[in-house]
């Protein structure tokens, strides 16, 4: 815990993943409440911002 007594996000996620709680988006929303918007934003939109190959989709669309 930090000096303020609040758990870090990573600690809360680790505790949730090790618990018997539902591992769904609803479970995340229940756990984080009002903070869930920012967390879901990172989980759902963050991967699309990574510079990873798209499996050839760009080459197909480039030739159209």
PQR file of N, CA, C, O and H, with PARSE charges and radii, in Angstrom:
ATOM      1  N   UNK A   1       0.841  -1.183   0.000 -0.4000 1.5000
ATOM      2  CA  UNK A   1       0.000   0.000   0.000 -0.0000 2.0000
ATOM      3  C   UNK A   1       0.883   1.242   0.000  0.5500 1.7000
ATOM      4  O   UNK A   1       2.001   1.230   0.515 -0.5500 1.4000
ATOM      5  N   UNK A   2       0.367   2.296  -0.579 -0.4000 1.5000
ATOM      6  CA  UNK A   2       1.103   3.558  -0.612 -0.0000 2.0000
ATOM      7  C   UNK A   2       0.919   4.299   0.708  0.5500 1.7000
ATOM      8  O   UNK A   2       0.229   3.829   1.612 -0.5500 1.4000
ATOM      9  H   UNK A   2      -0.541   2.306  -0.997  0.4000 1.0000
ATOM     10  N   UNK A   3       1.547   5.461   0.797 -0.4000 1.5000
ATOM     11  CA  UNK A   3       1.475   6.257   2.026 -0.0000 2.0000
ATOM     12  C   UNK A   3       0.039   6.698   2.337  0.5500 1.7000
ATOM     13  O   UNK A   3      -0.295   6.916   3.502 -0.5500 1.4000
ATOM     14  H   UNK A   3       2.107   5.843   0.062  0.4000 1.0000
ATOM     15  N   UNK A   4      -0.809   6.831   1.319 -0.4000 1.5000
ATOM     16  CA  UNK A   4      -2.193   7.263   1.530 -0.0000 2.0000
ATOM     17  C   UNK A   4      -3.101   6.111   1.931  0.5500 1.7000
ATOM     18  O   UNK A   4      -4.252   6.334   2.305 -0.5500 1.4000
ATOM     19  H   UNK A   4      -0.538   6.655   0.373  0.4000 1.0000
ATOM     20  N   UNK A   5      -2.604   4.890   1.860 -0.4000 1.5000
ATOM     21  CA  UNK A   5      -3.402   3.733   2.239 -0.0000 2.0000
ATOM     22  C   UNK A   5      -4.148   3.099   1.081  0.5500 1.7000
ATOM     23  O   UNK A   5      -4.776   2.056   1.261 -0.5500 1.4000
ATOM     24  H   UNK A   5      -1.668   4.708   1.557  0.4000 1.0000
ATOM     25  N   UNK A   6      -4.101   3.693  -0.098 -0.4000 1.5000
ATOM     26  CA  UNK A   6      -4.787   3.146  -1.265 -0.0000 2.0000
ATOM     27  C   UNK A   6      -3.870   2.155  -1.985  0.5500 1.7000
ATOM     28  O   UNK A   6      -2.657   2.345  -2.061 -0.5500 1.4000
ATOM     29  H   UNK A   6      -3.590   4.540  -0.245  0.4000 1.0000
ATOM     30  N   UNK A   7      -4.482   1.099  -2.508 -0.4000 1.5000
ATOM     31  CA  UNK A   7      -3.698   0.119  -3.255 -0.0000 2.0000
ATOM     32  C   UNK A   7      -3.398   0.655  -4.644  0.5500 1.7000
ATOM     33  O   UNK A   7      -4.178   1.423  -5.207 -0.5500 1.4000
ATOM     34  H   UNK A   7      -5.468   0.944  -2.446  0.4000 1.0000
ATOM     35  N   UNK A   8      -2.272   0.247  -5.183 -0.4000 1.5000
ATOM     36  CA  UNK A   8      -1.933   0.606  -6.567 -0.0000 2.0000
ATOM     37  C   UNK A   8      -2.822  -0.194  -7.508  0.5500 1.7000
ATOM     38  O   UNK A   8      -3.319  -1.264  -7.157 -0.5500 1.4000
ATOM     39  H   UNK A   8      -1.639  -0.377  -4.725  0.4000 1.0000
ATOM     40  N   UNK A   9      -3.010   0.344  -8.707 -0.4000 1.5000
ATOM     41  CA  UNK A   9      -3.840  -0.312  -9.719 -0.0000 2.0000
ATOM     42  C   UNK A   9      -3.327  -1.716 -10.005  0.5500 1.7000
ATOM     43  O   UNK A   9      -4.111  -2.663 -10.073 -0.5500 1.4000
ATOM     44  H   UNK A   9      -2.606   1.213  -8.992  0.4000 1.0000
ATOM     45  N   UNK A  10      -2.021  -1.857 -10.173 -0.4000 1.5000
ATOM     46  CA  UNK A  10      -1.451  -3.167 -10.482 -0.0000 2.0000
ATOM     47  C   UNK A  10      -1.717  -4.166  -9.352  0.5500 1.7000
ATOM     48  O   UNK A  10      -1.961  -5.343  -9.615 -0.5500 1.4000
ATOM     49  H   UNK A  10      -1.383  -1.088 -10.118  0.4000 1.0000
ATOM     50  N   UNK A  11      -1.671  -3.708  -8.098 -0.4000 1.5000
ATOM     51  CA  UNK A  11      -1.955  -4.594  -6.971 -0.0000 2.0000
ATOM     52  C   UNK A  11      -3.422  -5.007  -6.961  0.5500 1.7000
ATOM     53  O   UNK A  11      -3.741  -6.164  -6.686 -0.5500 1.4000
ATOM     54  H   UNK A  11      -1.472  -2.752  -7.884  0.4000 1.0000
ATOM     55  N   UNK A  12      -4.311  -4.072  -7.260 -0.4000 1.5000
ATOM     56  CA  UNK A  12      -5.740  -4.385  -7.311 -0.0000 2.0000
ATOM     57  C   UNK A  12      -6.043  -5.375  -8.428  0.5500 1.7000
ATOM     58  O   UNK A  12      -6.832  -6.302  -8.242 -0.5500 1.4000
ATOM     59  H   UNK A  12      -4.052  -3.132  -7.484  0.4000 1.0000
ATOM     60  N   UNK A  13      -5.412  -5.180  -9.600 -0.4000 1.5000
ATOM     61  CA  UNK A  13      -5.622  -6.104 -10.718 -0.0000 2.0000
ATOM     62  C   UNK A  13      -5.105  -7.498 -10.381  0.5500 1.7000
ATOM     63  O   UNK A  13      -5.763  -8.498 -10.667 -0.5500 1.4000
ATOM     64  H   UNK A  13      -4.771  -4.428  -9.751  0.4000 1.0000
ATOM     65  N   UNK A  14      -3.935  -7.557  -9.777 -0.4000 1.5000
ATOM     66  CA  UNK A  14      -3.373  -8.851  -9.408 -0.0000 2.0000
ATOM     67  C   UNK A  14      -4.269  -9.561  -8.400  0.5500 1.7000
ATOM     68  O   UNK A  14      -4.501 -10.764  -8.519 -0.5500 1.4000
ATOM     69  H   UNK A  14      -3.400  -6.744  -9.544  0.4000 1.0000
ATOM     70  N   UNK A  15      -4.768  -8.837  -7.420 -0.4000 1.5000
ATOM     71  CA  UNK A  15      -5.669  -9.429  -6.426 -0.0000 2.0000
ATOM     72  C   UNK A  15      -6.943  -9.934  -7.097  0.5500 1.7000
ATOM     73  O   UNK A  15      -7.429 -11.017  -6.770 -0.5500 1.4000
ATOM     74  H   UNK A  15      -4.579  -7.860  -7.324  0.4000 1.0000
ATOM     75  N   UNK A  16      -7.489  -9.150  -8.037 -0.4000 1.5000
ATOM     76  CA  UNK A  16      -8.709  -9.540  -8.754 -0.0000 2.0000
ATOM     77  C   UNK A  16      -8.468 -10.789  -9.594  0.5500 1.7000
ATOM     78  O   UNK A  16      -9.311 -11.685  -9.631 -0.5500 1.4000
ATOM     79  H   UNK A  16      -7.094  -8.271  -8.302  0.4000 1.0000
ATOM     80  N   UNK A  17      -7.319 -10.852 -10.272 -0.4000 1.5000
ATOM     81  CA  UNK A  17      -7.020 -12.005 -11.120 -0.0000 2.0000
ATOM     82  C   UNK A  17      -6.826 -13.283 -10.307  0.5500 1.7000
ATOM     83  O   UNK A  17      -7.140 -14.374 -10.783 -0.5500 1.4000
ATOM     84  H   UNK A  17      -6.634 -10.124 -10.242  0.4000 1.0000
ATOM     85  N   UNK A  18      -6.316 -13.154  -9.094 -0.4000 1.5000
ATOM     86  CA  UNK A  18      -6.094 -14.324  -8.242 -0.0000 2.0000
ATOM     87  C   UNK A  18      -7.346 -14.717  -7.455  0.5500 1.7000
ATOM     88  O   UNK A  18      -7.400 -15.808  -6.889 -0.5500 1.4000
ATOM     89  H   UNK A  18      -6.061 -12.268  -8.707  0.4000 1.0000
ATOM     90  N   UNK A  19      -8.339 -13.852  -7.415 -0.4000 1.5000
ATOM     91  CA  UNK A  19      -9.552 -14.139  -6.650 -0.0000 2.0000
ATOM     92  C   UNK A  19     -10.512 -15.007  -7.461  0.5500 1.7000
ATOM     93  O   UNK A  19     -10.244 -15.342  -8.615 -0.5500 1.4000
ATOM     94  H   UNK A  19      -8.295 -12.965  -7.875  0.4000 1.0000
ATOM     95  N   UNK A  20     -11.629 -15.362  -6.839 -0.4000 1.5000
ATOM     96  CA  UNK A  20     -12.663 -16.153  -7.513 -0.0000 2.0000
ATOM     97  C   UNK A  20     -13.706 -15.278  -8.205  0.5500 1.7000
ATOM     98  O   UNK A  20     -14.711 -15.790  -8.700 -0.5500 1.4000
ATOM     99  H   UNK A  20     -11.847 -15.089  -5.902  0.4000 1.0000
ATOM    100  N   UNK A  21     -13.475 -13.957  -8.245 -0.4000 1.5000
ATOM    101  CA  UNK A  21     -14.436 -13.037  -8.871 -0.0000 2.0000
ATOM    102  C   UNK A  21     -14.516 -13.295 -10.375  0.5500 1.7000
ATOM    103  O   UNK A  21     -13.599 -13.860 -10.972 -0.5500 1.4000
ATOM    104  H   UNK A  21     -12.659 -13.541  -7.843  0.4000 1.0000
ATOM    105  N   UNK A  22     -15.636 -12.868 -10.979 -0.4000 1.5000
ATOM    106  CA  UNK A  22     -15.817 -13.014 -12.426 -0.0000 2.0000
ATOM    107  C   UNK A  22     -14.717 -12.272 -13.169  0.5500 1.7000
ATOM    108  O   UNK A  22     -14.425 -11.115 -12.866 -0.5500 1.4000
ATOM    109  H   UNK A  22     -16.381 -12.409 -10.495  0.4000 1.0000
ATOM    110  N   UNK A  23     -14.112 -12.934 -14.135 -0.4000 1.5000
ATOM    111  CA  UNK A  23     -13.066 -12.313 -14.964 -0.0000 2.0000
ATOM    112  C   UNK A  23     -13.709 -11.797 -16.251  0.5500 1.7000
ATOM    113  O   UNK A  23     -13.406 -12.265 -17.348 -0.5500 1.4000
ATOM    114  H   UNK A  23     -14.349 -13.874 -14.382  0.4000 1.0000
ATOM    115  N   UNK A  24     -14.597 -10.829 -16.091 -0.4000 1.5000
ATOM    116  CA  UNK A  24     -15.319 -10.239 -17.213 -0.0000 2.0000
ATOM    117  C   UNK A  24     -15.185  -8.721 -17.141  0.5500 1.7000
ATOM    118  O   UNK A  24     -14.679  -8.177 -16.159 -0.5500 1.4000
ATOM    119  H   UNK A  24     -14.844 -10.448 -15.200  0.4000 1.0000
ATOM    120  N   UNK A  25     -15.643  -8.045 -18.191 -0.4000 1.5000
ATOM    121  CA  UNK A  25     -15.662  -6.583 -18.145 -0.0000 2.0000
ATOM    122  C   UNK A  25     -16.560  -6.099 -17.013  0.5500 1.7000
ATOM    123  O   UNK A  25     -16.257  -5.101 -16.359 -0.5500 1.4000
ATOM    124  H   UNK A  25     -16.054  -8.486 -18.989  0.4000 1.0000
ATOM    125  N   UNK A  26     -17.642  -6.792 -16.788 -0.4000 1.5000
ATOM    126  CA  UNK A  26     -18.528  -6.442 -15.681 -0.0000 2.0000
ATOM    127  C   UNK A  26     -17.835  -6.580 -14.336  0.5500 1.7000
ATOM    128  O   UNK A  26     -18.053  -5.774 -13.431 -0.5500 1.4000
ATOM    129  H   UNK A  26     -17.888  -7.603 -17.319  0.4000 1.0000
ATOM    130  N   UNK A  27     -16.994  -7.608 -14.205 -0.4000 1.5000
ATOM    131  CA  UNK A  27     -16.236  -7.783 -12.980 -0.0000 2.0000
ATOM    132  C   UNK A  27     -15.252  -6.645 -12.750  0.5500 1.7000
ATOM    133  O   UNK A  27     -15.065  -6.197 -11.619 -0.5500 1.4000
ATOM    134  H   UNK A  27     -16.817  -8.263 -14.939  0.4000 1.0000
ATOM    135  N   UNK A  28     -14.619  -6.177 -13.831 -0.4000 1.5000
ATOM    136  CA  UNK A  28     -13.716  -5.022 -13.721 -0.0000 2.0000
ATOM    137  C   UNK A  28     -14.480  -3.768 -13.323  0.5500 1.7000
ATOM    138  O   UNK A  28     -14.014  -2.991 -12.491 -0.5500 1.4000
ATOM    139  H   UNK A  28     -14.771  -6.541 -14.750  0.4000 1.0000
ATOM    140  N   UNK A  29     -15.637  -3.574 -13.909 -0.4000 1.5000
ATOM    141  CA  UNK A  29     -16.452  -2.394 -13.594 -0.0000 2.0000
ATOM    142  C   UNK A  29     -16.888  -2.443 -12.130  0.5500 1.7000
ATOM    143  O   UNK A  29     -16.874  -1.425 -11.438 -0.5500 1.4000
ATOM    144  H   UNK A  29     -16.016  -4.205 -14.585  0.4000 1.0000
ATOM    145  N   UNK A  30     -17.276  -3.633 -11.664 -0.4000 1.5000
ATOM    146  CA  UNK A  30     -17.666  -3.769 -10.256 -0.0000 2.0000
ATOM    147  C   UNK A  30     -16.498  -3.467  -9.329  0.5500 1.7000
ATOM    148  O   UNK A  30     -16.679  -2.841  -8.285 -0.5500 1.4000
ATOM    149  H   UNK A  30     -17.288  -4.460 -12.226  0.4000 1.0000
ATOM    150  N   UNK A  31     -15.311  -3.903  -9.699 -0.4000 1.5000
ATOM    151  CA  UNK A  31     -14.140  -3.719  -8.853 -0.0000 2.0000
ATOM    152  C   UNK A  31     -13.704  -2.260  -8.780  0.5500 1.7000
ATOM    153  O   UNK A  31     -13.420  -1.753  -7.694 -0.5500 1.4000
ATOM    154  H   UNK A  31     -15.164  -4.412 -10.547  0.4000 1.0000
ATOM    155  N   UNK A  32     -13.648  -1.581  -9.924 -0.4000 1.5000
ATOM    156  CA  UNK A  32     -13.076  -0.240  -9.963 -0.0000 2.0000
ATOM    157  C   UNK A  32     -14.109   0.882  -9.930  0.5500 1.7000
ATOM    158  O   UNK A  32     -13.737   2.041  -9.744 -0.5500 1.4000
ATOM    159  H   UNK A  32     -13.879  -1.993 -10.806  0.4000 1.0000
ATOM    160  N   UNK A  33     -15.371   0.582 -10.102 -0.4000 1.5000
ATOM    161  CA  UNK A  33     -16.412   1.600  -9.994 -0.0000 2.0000
ATOM    162  C   UNK A  33     -16.207   2.760 -10.954  0.5500 1.7000
ATOM    163  O   UNK A  33     -16.124   2.559 -12.165 -0.5500 1.4000
ATOM    164  H   UNK A  33     -15.673  -0.359 -10.253  0.4000 1.0000
ATOM    165  N   UNK A  34     -16.125   3.972 -10.419 -0.4000 1.5000
ATOM    166  CA  UNK A  34     -15.991   5.168 -11.254 -0.0000 2.0000
ATOM    167  C   UNK A  34     -14.671   5.202 -12.020  0.5500 1.7000
ATOM    168  O   UNK A  34     -14.582   5.832 -13.073 -0.5500 1.4000
ATOM    169  H   UNK A  34     -16.192   4.136  -9.435  0.4000 1.0000
ATOM    170  N   UNK A  35     -13.657   4.536 -11.504 -0.4000 1.5000
ATOM    171  CA  UNK A  35     -12.358   4.514 -12.186 -0.0000 2.0000
ATOM    172  C   UNK A  35     -12.328   3.536 -13.354  0.5500 1.7000
ATOM    173  O   UNK A  35     -11.353   3.505 -14.104 -0.5500 1.4000
ATOM    174  H   UNK A  35     -13.729   4.024 -10.648  0.4000 1.0000
ATOM    175  N   UNK A  36     -13.371   2.742 -13.519 -0.4000 1.5000
ATOM    176  CA  UNK A  36     -13.358   1.696 -14.542 -0.0000 2.0000
ATOM    177  C   UNK A  36     -13.317   2.247 -15.958  0.5500 1.7000
ATOM    178  O   UNK A  36     -12.826   1.564 -16.856 -0.5500 1.4000
ATOM    179  H   UNK A  36     -14.164   2.767 -12.910  0.4000 1.0000
ATOM    180  N   UNK A  37     -13.816   3.462 -16.193 -0.4000 1.5000
ATOM    181  CA  UNK A  37     -13.801   4.009 -17.552 -0.0000 2.0000
ATOM    182  C   UNK A  37     -12.372   4.112 -18.082  0.5500 1.7000
ATOM    183  O   UNK A  37     -12.090   3.671 -19.197 -0.5500 1.4000
ATOM    184  H   UNK A  37     -14.215   4.017 -15.463  0.4000 1.0000
ATOM    185  N   UNK A  38     -11.483   4.684 -17.299 -0.4000 1.5000
ATOM    186  CA  UNK A  38     -10.098   4.850 -17.742 -0.0000 2.0000
ATOM    187  C   UNK A  38      -9.401   3.509 -17.916  0.5500 1.7000
ATOM    188  O   UNK A  38      -8.610   3.334 -18.842 -0.5500 1.4000
ATOM    189  H   UNK A  38     -11.712   5.042 -16.394  0.4000 1.0000
ATOM    190  N   UNK A  39      -9.686   2.576 -17.043 -0.4000 1.5000
ATOM    191  CA  UNK A  39      -9.054   1.257 -17.117 -0.0000 2.0000
ATOM    192  C   UNK A  39      -9.545   0.499 -18.345  0.5500 1.7000
ATOM    193  O   UNK A  39      -8.747  -0.102 -19.064 -0.5500 1.4000
ATOM    194  H   UNK A  39     -10.329   2.718 -16.291  0.4000 1.0000
ATOM    195  N   UNK A  40     -10.844   0.523 -18.587 -0.4000 1.5000
ATOM    196  CA  UNK A  40     -11.385  -0.138 -19.777 -0.0000 2.0000
ATOM    197  C   UNK A  40     -10.890   0.532 -21.055  0.5500 1.7000
ATOM    198  O   UNK A  40     -10.637  -0.140 -22.054 -0.5500 1.4000
ATOM    199  H   UNK A  40     -11.493   1.011 -18.003  0.4000 1.0000
ATOM    200  N   UNK A  41     -10.756   1.841 -21.022 -0.4000 1.5000
ATOM    201  CA  UNK A  41     -10.224   2.575 -22.167 -0.0000 2.0000
ATOM    202  C   UNK A  41      -8.825   2.055 -22.508  0.5500 1.7000
ATOM    203  O   UNK A  41      -8.521   1.817 -23.676 -0.5500 1.4000
ATOM    204  H   UNK A  41     -10.962   2.388 -20.210  0.4000 1.0000
ATOM    205  N   UNK A  42      -7.989   1.882 -21.509 -0.4000 1.5000
ATOM    206  CA  UNK A  42      -6.632   1.375 -21.743 -0.0000 2.0000
ATOM    207  C   UNK A  42      -6.635  -0.059 -22.250  0.5500 1.7000
ATOM    208  O   UNK A  42      -5.904  -0.389 -23.183 -0.5500 1.4000
ATOM    209  H   UNK A  42      -8.237   2.075 -20.560  0.4000 1.0000
ATOM    210  N   UNK A  43      -7.456  -0.916 -21.638 -0.4000 1.5000
ATOM    211  CA  UNK A  43      -7.481  -2.325 -22.027 -0.0000 2.0000
ATOM    212  C   UNK A  43      -8.054  -2.541 -23.421  0.5500 1.7000
ATOM    213  O   UNK A  43      -7.551  -3.376 -24.173 -0.5500 1.4000
ATOM    214  H   UNK A  43      -8.050  -0.647 -20.880  0.4000 1.0000
ATOM    215  N   UNK A  44      -9.096  -1.802 -23.774 -0.4000 1.5000
ATOM    216  CA  UNK A  44      -9.773  -2.046 -25.040 -0.0000 2.0000
ATOM    217  C   UNK A  44      -9.192  -1.254 -26.207  0.5500 1.7000
ATOM    218  O   UNK A  44      -9.174  -1.747 -27.334 -0.5500 1.4000
ATOM    219  H   UNK A  44      -9.504  -1.124 -23.164  0.4000 1.0000
ATOM    220  N   UNK A  45      -8.716  -0.035 -25.955 -0.4000 1.5000
ATOM    221  CA  UNK A  45      -8.213   0.783 -27.047 -0.0000 2.0000
ATOM    222  C   UNK A  45      -6.692   0.833 -27.114  0.5500 1.7000
ATOM    223  O   UNK A  45      -6.128   1.146 -28.163 -0.5500 1.4000
ATOM    224  H   UNK A  45      -8.731   0.366 -25.039  0.4000 1.0000
ATOM    225  N   UNK A  46      -6.037   0.534 -26.024 -0.4000 1.5000
ATOM    226  CA  UNK A  46      -4.575   0.582 -25.983 -0.0000 2.0000
ATOM    227  C   UNK A  46      -3.894  -0.349 -26.975  0.5500 1.7000
ATOM    228  O   UNK A  46      -2.964   0.079 -27.660 -0.5500 1.4000
ATOM    229  H   UNK A  46      -6.495   0.280 -25.173  0.4000 1.0000
ATOM    230  N   UNK A  47      -4.319  -1.606 -27.080 -0.4000 1.5000
ATOM    231  CA  UNK A  47      -3.642  -2.513 -28.013 -0.0000 2.0000
ATOM    232  C   UNK A  47      -3.673  -2.055 -29.467  0.5500 1.7000
ATOM    233  O   UNK A  47      -2.739  -2.339 -30.216 -0.5500 1.4000
ATOM    234  H   UNK A  47      -5.074  -1.953 -26.524  0.4000 1.0000
ATOM    235  N   UNK A  48      -4.705  -1.368 -29.874 -0.4000 1.5000
ATOM    236  CA  UNK A  48      -4.768  -0.912 -31.270 -0.0000 2.0000
ATOM    237  C   UNK A  48      -3.754   0.194 -31.557  0.5500 1.7000
ATOM    238  O   UNK A  48      -3.457   0.470 -32.719 -0.5500 1.4000
ATOM    239  H   UNK A  48      -5.464  -1.137 -29.266  0.4000 1.0000
ATOM    240  N   UNK A  49      -3.225   0.825 -30.522 -0.4000 1.5000
ATOM    241  CA  UNK A  49      -2.233   1.882 -30.700 -0.0000 2.0000
ATOM    242  C   UNK A  49      -0.811   1.336 -30.762  0.5500 1.7000
ATOM    243  O   UNK A  49       0.122   2.083 -31.057 -0.5500 1.4000
ATOM    244  H   UNK A  49      -3.466   0.601 -29.578  0.4000 1.0000
ATOM    245  N   UNK A  50      -0.635   0.058 -30.490 -0.4000 1.5000
ATOM    246  CA  UNK A  50       0.704  -0.531 -30.521 -0.0000 2.0000
ATOM    247  C   UNK A  50       1.159  -0.731 -31.966  0.5500 1.7000
ATOM    248  O   UNK A  50       0.350  -1.083 -32.824 -0.5500 1.4000
ATOM    249  H   UNK A  50      -1.393  -0.549 -30.250  0.4000 1.0000
ATOM    250  N   UNK A  51       2.421  -0.515 -32.238 -0.4000 1.5000
ATOM    251  CA  UNK A  51       2.927  -0.678 -33.604 -0.0000 2.0000
ATOM    252  C   UNK A  51       3.204  -2.140 -33.935  0.5500 1.7000
ATOM    253  O   UNK A  51       4.353  -2.523 -34.153 -0.5500 1.4000
ATOM    254  H   UNK A  51       3.078  -0.229 -31.541  0.4000 1.0000
ATOM    255  N   UNK A  52       2.158  -2.950 -33.971 -0.4000 1.5000
ATOM    256  CA  UNK A  52       2.293  -4.362 -34.272 -0.0000 2.0000
ATOM    257  C   UNK A  52       1.820  -4.642 -35.687  0.5500 1.7000
ATOM    258  O   UNK A  52       0.948  -3.943 -36.204 -0.5500 1.4000
ATOM    259  H   UNK A  52       1.224  -2.639 -33.794  0.4000 1.0000
ATOM    260  N   UNK A  53       2.392  -5.659 -36.316 -0.4000 1.5000
ATOM    261  CA  UNK A  53       1.932  -6.016 -37.670 -0.0000 2.0000
ATOM    262  C   UNK A  53       0.480  -6.487 -37.645  0.5500 1.7000
ATOM    263  O   UNK A  53       0.041  -7.106 -36.676 -0.5500 1.4000
ATOM    264  H   UNK A  53       3.100  -6.227 -35.896  0.4000 1.0000
ATOM    265  N   UNK A  54      -0.246  -6.201 -38.687 -0.4000 1.5000
ATOM    266  CA  UNK A  54      -1.668  -6.545 -38.749 -0.0000 2.0000
ATOM    267  C   UNK A  54      -1.931  -7.807 -39.557  0.5500 1.7000
ATOM    268  O   UNK A  54      -3.076  -8.077 -39.919 -0.5500 1.4000
ATOM    269  H   UNK A  54       0.110  -5.698 -39.475  0.4000 1.0000
ATOM    270  N   UNK A  55      -0.918  -8.565 -39.837 -0.4000 1.5000
ATOM    271  CA  UNK A  55      -1.123  -9.826 -40.543 -0.0000 2.0000
ATOM    272  C   UNK A  55      -1.412  -9.673 -42.019  0.5500 1.7000
ATOM    273  O   UNK A  55      -2.098 -10.520 -42.592 -0.5500 1.4000
ATOM    274  H   UNK A  55       0.012  -8.345 -39.543  0.4000 1.0000
ATOM    275  N   UNK A  56      -0.923  -8.639 -42.648 -0.4000 1.5000
ATOM    276  CA  UNK A  56      -1.081  -8.487 -44.094 -0.0000 2.0000
ATOM    277  C   UNK A  56      -2.289  -7.687 -44.519  0.5500 1.7000
ATOM    278  O   UNK A  56      -2.477  -7.477 -45.717 -0.5500 1.4000
ATOM    279  H   UNK A  56      -0.366  -7.951 -42.182  0.4000 1.0000
ATOM    280  N   UNK A  57      -3.105  -7.235 -43.612 -0.4000 1.5000
ATOM    281  CA  UNK A  57      -4.309  -6.461 -43.964 -0.0000 2.0000
ATOM    282  C   UNK A  57      -3.921  -5.181 -44.671  0.5500 1.7000
ATOM    283  O   UNK A  57      -4.586  -4.781 -45.627 -0.5500 1.4000
ATOM    284  H   UNK A  57      -2.953  -7.405 -42.639  0.4000 1.0000
ATOM    285  N   UNK A  58      -2.864  -4.531 -44.227 -0.4000 1.5000
ATOM    286  CA  UNK A  58      -2.474  -3.258 -44.846 -0.0000 2.0000
ATOM    287  C   UNK A  58      -2.030  -3.456 -46.288  0.5500 1.7000
ATOM    288  O   UNK A  58      -2.267  -2.588 -47.128 -0.5500 1.4000
ATOM    289  H   UNK A  58      -2.324  -4.855 -43.451  0.4000 1.0000
ATOM    290  N   UNK A  59      -1.392  -4.580 -46.590 -0.4000 1.5000
ATOM    291  CA  UNK A  59      -0.967  -4.823 -47.970 -0.0000 2.0000
ATOM    292  C   UNK A  59      -2.164  -5.069 -48.880  0.5500 1.7000
ATOM    293  O   UNK A  59      -2.163  -4.641 -50.034 -0.5500 1.4000
ATOM    294  H   UNK A  59      -1.200  -5.285 -45.908  0.4000 1.0000
ATOM    295  N   UNK A  60      -3.174  -5.746 -48.377 -0.4000 1.5000
ATOM    296  CA  UNK A  60      -4.374  -6.000 -49.164 -0.0000 2.0000
ATOM    297  C   UNK A  60      -5.115  -4.706 -49.438  0.5500 1.7000
ATOM    298  O   UNK A  60      -5.532  -4.455 -50.568 -0.5500 1.4000
ATOM    299  H   UNK A  60      -3.175  -6.094 -47.439  0.4000 1.0000
ATOM    300  N   UNK A  61      -5.283  -3.884 -48.415 -0.4000 1.5000
ATOM    301  CA  UNK A  61      -6.018  -2.646 -48.575 -0.0000 2.0000
ATOM    302  C   UNK A  61      -5.233  -1.615 -49.384  0.5500 1.7000
ATOM    303  O   UNK A  61      -5.824  -0.748 -50.027 -0.5500 1.4000
ATOM    304  H   UNK A  61      -4.945  -4.088 -47.496  0.4000 1.0000
ATOM    305  N   UNK A  62      -3.922  -1.708 -49.351 -0.4000 1.5000
ATOM    306  CA  UNK A  62      -3.092  -0.782 -50.100 -0.0000 2.0000
ATOM    307  C   UNK A  62      -3.250  -0.971 -51.607  0.5500 1.7000
ATOM    308  O   UNK A  62      -3.091  -0.008 -52.358 -0.5500 1.4000
ATOM    309  H   UNK A  62      -3.442  -2.412 -48.828  0.4000 1.0000
ATOM    310  N   UNK A  63      -3.553  -2.159 -52.064 -0.4000 1.5000
ATOM    311  CA  UNK A  63      -3.641  -2.461 -53.493 -0.0000 2.0000
ATOM    312  C   UNK A  63      -5.034  -2.222 -54.054  0.5500 1.7000
ATOM    313  O   UNK A  63      -5.234  -2.340 -55.263 -0.5500 1.4000
ATOM    314  H   UNK A  63      -3.683  -2.942 -51.454  0.4000 1.0000
ATOM    315  N   UNK A  64      -5.986  -1.894 -53.218 -0.4000 1.5000
ATOM    316  CA  UNK A  64      -7.365  -1.682 -53.678 -0.0000 2.0000
ATOM    317  C   UNK A  64      -7.503  -0.339 -54.313  0.5500 1.7000
ATOM    318  O   UNK A  64      -8.591   0.022 -54.763 -0.5500 1.4000
ATOM    319  H   UNK A  64      -5.823  -1.799 -52.236  0.4000 1.0000
TER
END
